[in-house]
C-alpha cells in the first residue's frame, strides 16, 4: 500500500496501466475517425459512421471511465472537424458519436422517465445547434434536414431507435463479452 492510500489520498495507477489506457483510447479514437471518414466517402454513411463512432466512445466510457471519454470525444471531434470533407457529418459526430454516449451514461443514473427526457432534450438541442451552425456559420445548405416538425419527428424516432440499440449493445457487451475478455485497464 502506498503512502497516498494510507492517508486517504488518490491512488495512483502504474505507468504501465496508464500507457495501456492511453493506447486503448488512441486506438478507439483512430477507429472512430476511420469509420467516420469511410462513411463520408460513401456519401450515405455519415450517420452510420457517427453511430459506430458512438459505440467506440461507449467502450471508452465503460472500460476507462473518468476523463478518458471526454478526451477521446474531444480528440476525435477535432479530427473530424478538421479532416473530414463533409463538415455536416463532422457536426453529427460531435453531437451523436462523441458526446452522446457520455451523456447517456450520466442520464441513465436517473429514474427511467427522467433519463428519457434528458436524452431527448439533449438530442433536440444538439440537433438544433448542429443545424444552426451548419446554416449560419459553415454556410452549408442542408435544407432537406431543416427546422420543420416532420423532420424533427422522424429524427426523434430514429434517435430513440439508436438509443435502444446502444442499450442492447452495451448490455450484451457487459453480460457476455466483457467477462470473456478479462481486460485489466
Backbone bond lengths (Angstrom), bond angles and torsions (degrees), N, CA, C in turn:
res aa  C-N    CA-C-N  psi(-1)  N-CA   C-N-CA  omega(-1)  CA-C   N-CA-C  phi
1 X - - - 1.451 - - 1.522 108.07 -
2 X 1.300 116.28 131.15 1.460 119.87 -178.95 1.520 110.39 -80.35
3 X 1.311 114.97 169.05 1.451 120.34 -179.87 1.518 112.54 -63.26
4 X 1.316 117.39 -34.98 1.465 120.68 179.79 1.522 111.02 -66.52
5 X 1.352 117.04 -34.13 1.456 119.99 178.89 1.521 111.19 -68.28
6 X 1.334 116.73 -39.98 1.458 119.76 -178.15 1.522 112.05 -69.90
7 X 1.308 117.77 -30.75 1.461 121.55 -178.42 1.520 112.44 -89.16
8 X 1.308 117.64 1.16 1.461 120.05 177.92 1.521 113.21 86.76
9 X 1.315 117.69 8.47 1.465 120.87 -179.99 1.519 111.31 -80.63
10 X 1.288 115.03 -177.87 1.468 120.89 -179.35 1.524 109.70 -71.45
11 X 1.310 115.08 139.92 1.451 121.09 178.09 1.525 109.10 -82.38
12 X 1.308 116.91 133.00 1.453 120.65 179.77 1.513 110.23 -87.52
13 X 1.330 114.83 145.54 1.456 119.52 174.42 1.515 108.23 -89.90
14 X 1.300 115.65 154.23 1.454 119.63 -179.43 1.523 109.57 -70.13
15 X 1.333 117.23 153.42 1.472 119.41 177.71 1.525 112.16 -59.37
16 X 1.325 117.14 -34.29 1.462 120.29 179.10 1.525 110.03 -64.58
17 X 1.334 116.77 -43.48 1.458 121.66 179.52 1.528 110.69 -66.45
18 X 1.318 117.66 -39.16 1.465 121.07 178.47 1.520 110.68 -65.54
19 X 1.315 116.98 -40.73 1.461 120.20 178.35 1.526 110.79 -65.49
20 X 1.310 116.84 -38.47 1.463 121.03 178.14 1.532 110.52 -65.17
21 X 1.317 117.11 -42.49 1.463 120.81 177.52 1.529 110.90 -62.43
22 X 1.322 116.72 -42.19 1.454 121.06 179.13 1.532 110.61 -63.27
23 X 1.329 116.87 -42.22 1.467 120.34 179.08 1.523 111.65 -64.58
24 X 1.318 117.59 -43.04 1.463 121.10 178.90 1.527 110.08 -63.72
25 X 1.321 116.60 -44.25 1.465 120.10 179.14 1.526 110.97 -62.93
26 X 1.319 117.64 -42.77 1.470 120.96 -179.93 1.526 111.17 -65.58
27 X 1.321 117.42 -40.91 1.469 119.78 178.99 1.527 111.30 -65.23
28 X 1.319 117.13 -39.84 1.463 119.50 179.12 1.530 111.76 -69.89
29 X 1.321 117.33 -34.04 1.471 119.66 173.90 1.524 109.96 -64.31
30 X 1.324 116.67 -43.79 1.460 120.21 179.41 1.522 111.07 -63.99
31 X 1.324 116.92 -40.23 1.460 120.69 178.50 1.535 110.78 -64.85
32 X 1.308 117.14 -42.80 1.467 120.84 177.58 1.521 111.05 -60.20
33 X 1.312 115.89 -45.95 1.455 119.30 -179.59 1.534 111.27 -65.77
34 X 1.325 117.55 -41.62 1.466 120.60 179.72 1.526 111.15 -61.70
35 X 1.331 116.77 -41.83 1.467 120.69 178.23 1.522 110.35 -64.28
36 X 1.319 117.09 -42.84 1.467 120.51 178.28 1.523 111.33 -64.08
37 X 1.319 116.79 -41.39 1.457 119.86 -179.43 1.525 111.05 -64.83
38 X 1.322 116.88 -43.91 1.468 120.19 177.45 1.527 110.77 -63.17
39 X 1.314 116.74 -38.93 1.463 120.46 178.45 1.516 112.75 -62.90
40 X 1.333 116.85 -40.95 1.461 118.73 179.52 1.520 111.65 -73.75
41 X 1.328 117.73 -29.94 1.462 119.39 176.62 1.524 111.35 -66.98
42 X 1.339 116.51 -34.67 1.461 120.09 178.18 1.521 111.16 -72.70
43 X 1.307 117.68 -24.83 1.451 121.20 177.92 1.512 114.52 89.31
44 X 1.304 118.52 -23.55 1.463 120.74 -179.24 1.524 111.78 -119.28
45 X 1.294 117.06 -4.07 1.460 119.97 -175.04 1.501 114.87 -99.07
46 X 1.334 118.01 16.39 1.456 118.77 -176.48 1.525 112.47 -66.02
47 X 1.323 117.46 -42.79 1.462 119.93 178.53 1.528 110.94 -71.02
48 X 1.325 116.67 -38.96 1.469 120.18 176.05 1.525 110.32 -62.17
49 X 1.326 116.30 -39.51 1.463 120.17 177.10 1.513 111.86 -63.37
50 X 1.324 116.96 -39.21 1.465 120.57 178.60 1.525 110.77 -65.49
51 X 1.331 116.81 -38.92 1.468 120.11 179.68 1.535 110.20 -68.96
52 X 1.327 117.07 -42.13 1.469 119.31 177.41 1.525 111.18 -67.05
53 X 1.331 116.97 -33.70 1.460 120.13 173.18 1.519 111.47 -64.48
54 X 1.328 116.14 -34.39 1.470 120.56 176.97 1.525 110.69 -64.39
55 X 1.324 117.11 -34.00 1.466 120.54 177.52 1.532 109.64 -64.10
56 X 1.338 116.74 -41.05 1.468 119.80 177.43 1.528 110.90 -63.71
57 X 1.318 116.60 -42.30 1.464 119.94 178.04 1.526 110.66 -65.41
58 X 1.331 117.61 -37.36 1.464 120.55 177.74 1.526 110.59 -63.05
59 X 1.328 116.77 -37.77 1.461 120.11 176.96 1.528 110.48 -62.61
60 X 1.330 117.24 -40.28 1.461 120.96 177.63 1.530 110.13 -65.19
61 X 1.330 117.44 -40.09 1.467 121.14 178.04 1.521 110.32 -60.52
62 X 1.337 116.52 -44.48 1.459 120.92 -176.54 1.524 111.60 -70.76
63 X 1.311 117.15 -49.66 1.460 120.98 -170.34 1.523 114.71 -86.79
64 X 1.304 118.31 -34.63 1.460 119.99 -174.94 1.521 112.73 -104.08
65 X 1.322 117.50 -41.67 1.456 121.51 177.71 1.525 112.65 62.27
66 X 1.301 115.70 -166.61 1.454 121.85 177.67 1.515 112.73 61.57
67 X 1.314 115.85 -134.18 1.469 121.63 -179.42 1.524 112.36 -86.52
68 X 1.321 117.68 -11.47 1.468 120.73 -176.13 1.526 113.32 -56.83
69 X 1.329 120.69 -44.98 1.466 118.49 179.14 1.528 113.23 -61.52
70 X 1.325 116.70 -39.03 1.464 120.06 178.95 1.525 110.63 -65.46
71 X 1.346 116.21 -40.97 1.458 119.92 178.73 1.525 111.59 -65.66
72 X 1.330 116.64 -43.25 1.470 120.02 178.73 1.520 111.06 -63.92
73 X 1.318 116.74 -42.68 1.466 119.84 178.84 1.525 110.80 -63.14
74 X 1.323 117.70 -40.92 1.460 121.25 -179.99 1.527 111.42 -66.45
75 X 1.320 116.68 -44.47 1.465 120.40 -178.56 1.521 110.66 -65.51
76 X 1.313 117.28 -48.48 1.459 119.96 -177.84 1.534 111.17 -69.10
77 X 1.311 117.86 -35.10 1.461 120.45 176.04 1.521 110.64 -63.80
78 X 1.329 116.86 -42.88 1.463 120.11 177.93 1.528 110.81 -63.29
79 X 1.328 116.66 -43.18 1.467 119.83 177.46 1.526 111.23 -59.97
80 X 1.320 116.00 -45.13 1.467 119.89 -179.79 1.522 111.49 -63.16
81 X 1.325 117.14 -44.48 1.467 120.16 -179.06 1.526 111.84 -66.47
82 X 1.324 116.81 -33.07 1.456 119.91 -178.28 1.529 113.33 -83.87
83 X 1.331 117.80 -38.16 1.458 120.31 -167.73 1.525 116.29 -109.53
84 X 1.321 118.87 -18.76 1.456 118.80 -178.93 1.526 110.50 -76.09
85 X 1.328 116.92 139.77 1.462 119.04 178.50 1.529 112.92 -70.59
86 X 1.328 118.07 -28.61 1.465 122.74 -179.62 1.531 108.81 -101.27
87 X 1.317 115.95 103.15 1.469 120.50 -175.98 1.519 112.57 -69.98
88 X 1.335 118.26 -27.90 1.462 119.71 176.49 1.536 109.95 -66.20
89 X 1.327 117.59 -38.06 1.469 121.11 175.67 1.524 110.40 -64.31
90 X 1.326 116.47 -37.18 1.464 119.81 176.94 1.526 110.79 -63.98
91 X 1.340 116.49 -41.19 1.465 119.59 176.97 1.522 111.01 -64.40
92 X 1.339 116.96 -38.33 1.464 120.01 175.69 1.518 111.11 -60.83
93 X 1.331 117.15 -39.77 1.467 119.33 178.22 1.522 110.56 -64.79
94 X 1.323 116.95 -44.88 1.462 120.17 -179.03 1.525 109.87 -56.21
95 X 1.346 117.01 -42.62 1.459 122.27 -176.74 1.524 111.91 -77.58
96 X 1.325 117.21 -49.39 1.461 121.15 -169.78 1.524 112.76 -97.40
97 X 1.304 118.14 -40.99 1.452 120.27 -174.36 1.506 114.29 -89.35
98 X 1.317 116.32 -32.37 1.449 119.02 -175.48 1.511 114.38 -86.82
99 X 1.318 116.15 -59.01 1.460 120.45 -170.74 1.531 113.01 -92.35
100 X 1.322 117.86 -29.38 1.461 119.43 -172.73 1.533 114.53 -58.46
101 X 1.344 121.13 -43.50 1.473 117.90 178.59 1.527 113.71 -60.72
102 X 1.318 116.38 -29.90 1.469 120.04 177.71 1.528 109.29 -72.04
103 X 1.336 116.59 -44.57 1.466 120.92 176.66 1.521 109.75 -60.70
104 X 1.335 116.50 -41.12 1.464 121.87 179.72 1.528 110.50 -60.35
105 X 1.326 117.17 -44.17 1.467 119.65 -178.39 1.523 111.94 -64.30
106 X 1.332 117.00 -37.17 1.466 119.61 178.27 1.527 111.90 -75.67
107 X 1.335 116.93 -40.28 1.461 119.40 -175.77 1.521 111.97 -70.71
108 X 1.322 118.55 -27.88 1.457 120.18 -178.54 1.524 112.93 -76.73
109 X 1.307 117.17 -0.72 1.468 120.78 171.32 1.534 110.74 -81.21
110 X 1.330 115.79 -14.41 1.468 122.08 178.15 1.526 109.33 -83.55
111 X 1.342 118.40 167.20 1.470 119.90 172.00 1.529 110.06 -58.31
112 X 1.324 116.44 151.70 1.466 121.92 -171.86 1.534 114.43 -53.27
113 X 1.346 119.89 -48.58 1.478 117.25 -179.99 1.533 112.39 -63.15
114 X 1.322 117.00 -39.92 1.465 120.43 179.61 1.524 110.68 -66.07
115 X 1.324 117.16 -37.92 1.466 120.68 178.29 1.521 110.63 -62.98
116 X 1.322 116.62 -42.88 1.459 120.17 178.44 1.517 112.36 -62.43
117 X 1.331 116.16 -41.36 1.464 120.51 179.33 1.533 110.36 -65.24
118 X 1.333 116.30 -44.19 1.465 120.15 -180.00 1.525 110.47 -60.74
119 X 1.327 117.07 -43.91 1.463 120.48 -178.76 1.528 111.43 -66.44
120 X 1.326 117.50 -41.21 1.467 119.77 178.65 1.528 112.15 -68.32
121 X 1.324 117.26 -39.44 1.466 120.30 176.85 1.530 109.47 -63.47
122 X 1.331 116.49 -43.72 1.467 119.63 177.37 1.526 110.63 -59.13
123 X 1.328 116.79 -48.36 1.455 120.09 -176.82 1.525 111.57 -61.49
124 X 1.327 117.13 -46.81 1.467 119.86 -178.09 1.524 111.91 -66.99
125 X 1.318 117.37 -39.21 1.474 120.03 176.85 1.525 110.38 -66.48
126 X 1.330 116.60 -42.27 1.460 120.12 -179.77 1.527 110.90 -67.72
127 X 1.324 117.54 -39.21 1.461 121.07 179.34 1.527 110.22 -66.10
128 X 1.314 116.87 -42.86 1.461 120.51 177.76 1.526 110.57 -62.95
129 X 1.326 116.42 -43.72 1.463 120.15 177.26 1.515 112.47 -63.08
130 X 1.316 116.04 -40.38 1.465 121.61 178.72 1.525 110.71 -62.78
131 X 1.325 116.55 -45.54 1.468 120.04 178.65 1.521 111.56 -65.96
132 X 1.335 116.99 -39.59 1.464 120.09 179.73 1.527 110.94 -65.52
133 X 1.330 116.76 -42.51 1.466 120.04 177.60 1.525 110.46 -63.86
134 X 1.336 115.96 -42.79 1.463 119.50 179.84 1.520 111.31 -62.54
135 X 1.309 117.18 -40.01 1.466 120.46 -175.77 1.522 112.89 -79.81
136 X 1.331 116.93 -46.82 1.452 119.90 -170.13 1.528 114.17 -96.46
137 X 1.314 118.55 -26.11 1.463 120.35 -178.67 1.533 110.93 -99.41
138 X 1.323 116.03 -51.69 1.461 120.33 -177.02 1.528 113.29 -87.89
139 X 1.318 117.60 -8.28 1.473 123.65 -179.47 1.521 111.88 54.49
140 X 1.328 116.13 41.11 1.458 122.25 176.29 1.521 107.27 -93.86
141 X 1.303 117.02 126.43 1.461 120.72 179.36 1.525 108.95 -87.89
142 X 1.302 116.12 94.04 1.467 122.15 177.24 1.524 107.93 -107.11
143 X 1.318 116.60 57.56 1.455 120.37 -175.66 1.526 112.20 -64.67
144 X 1.333 117.97 -27.11 1.463 121.17 178.49 1.523 111.16 -68.58
145 X 1.318 117.45 -22.98 1.463 121.03 -179.55 1.517 110.15 -110.14
146 X 1.303 117.09 34.40 1.454 122.77 -170.91 1.509 116.23 -69.06
147 X 1.324 113.01 -166.57 1.456 122.07 -173.66 1.519 112.50 -92.17
148 X 1.335 120.40 40.43 1.466 118.96 179.39 1.528 110.95 -105.06
149 X 1.309 115.09 160.24 1.467 121.29 -172.16 1.523 112.69 -65.56
150 X 1.317 118.14 -37.24 1.468 120.39 -178.89 1.523 110.99 -63.12
151 X 1.321 116.35 -42.79 1.469 119.83 179.95 1.530 110.09 -67.45
152 X 1.329 117.16 -38.56 1.468 119.92 176.81 1.526 110.95 -64.36
153 X 1.321 117.68 -39.32 1.466 120.66 178.06 1.519 111.94 -62.91
154 X 1.329 116.08 -45.80 1.472 120.20 178.33 1.527 110.32 -64.95
155 X 1.329 116.87 -41.38 1.469 120.68 179.43 1.526 110.74 -63.60
156 X 1.327 118.02 -39.48 1.467 120.43 178.25 1.520 111.40 -66.65
157 X 1.329 117.24 -40.47 1.472 119.84 176.94 1.520 110.40 -62.86
158 X 1.325 117.01 -42.45 1.456 120.69 178.22 1.530 110.51 -64.26
159 X 1.326 116.81 -40.61 1.456 120.80 179.60 1.529 111.14 -63.02
160 X 1.328 117.28 -42.38 1.468 120.53 178.33 1.519 110.07 -62.26
161 X 1.331 117.18 -41.28 1.461 120.79 176.88 1.530 111.04 -62.06
162 X 1.334 117.36 -44.24 1.469 121.12 179.08 1.518 110.33 -63.70
163 X 1.335 117.95 -40.43 1.456 121.53 179.10 1.522 111.27 -63.01
164 X 1.321 117.04 -43.48 1.469 120.59 178.30 1.524 110.38 -65.19
165 X 1.329 117.00 -42.51 1.469 120.55 179.26 1.525 110.89 -63.03
166 X 1.333 117.64 -40.38 1.470 119.52 177.41 1.511 111.73 -66.11
167 X 1.328 117.40 -37.86 1.462 120.83 177.51 1.523 110.56 -63.00
168 X 1.328 117.14 -42.57 1.468 121.10 178.23 1.528 110.08 -64.35
169 X 1.333 117.24 -43.46 1.464 120.86 178.99 1.522 110.98 -62.08
170 X 1.319 116.96 -47.27 1.463 120.91 -178.24 1.525 110.66 -63.62
171 X 1.334 117.32 -41.82 1.468 120.62 178.01 1.517 111.21 -62.80
172 X 1.327 117.07 -43.91 1.468 120.49 178.58 1.521 110.90 -63.69
173 X 1.322 116.68 -40.22 1.463 119.85 178.18 1.525 110.97 -63.07
174 X 1.337 116.91 -46.43 1.460 120.39 -177.38 1.520 112.59 -66.84
175 X 1.328 117.89 -36.80 1.459 121.11 -175.51 1.524 113.67 -86.36
176 X 1.330 117.51 -35.19 1.464 119.40 -172.42 1.515 114.31 -109.18
177 X 1.320 116.99 -48.56 1.452 119.83 -171.20 1.520 113.42 -86.61
178 X 1.312 117.84 -41.38 1.462 120.88 -176.84 1.526 113.30 -59.91
179 X 1.346 119.69 -42.70 1.465 118.18 177.98 1.535 113.28 -63.04
180 X 1.327 116.66 -30.18 1.472 120.10 179.20 1.515 112.61 -76.70
181 X 1.318 117.01 -32.30 1.467 120.19 -177.92 1.531 112.36 -73.49
182 X 1.323 116.98 -37.15 1.448 123.41 -179.78 1.536 111.77 52.25
183 X 1.317 115.93 50.67 1.445 121.78 179.72 1.523 110.20 -71.05
184 X 1.315 116.04 140.43 1.461 120.77 177.53 1.521 107.99 -122.29
185 X 1.326 114.24 77.75 1.465 119.17 -177.16 1.477 109.66 -98.50
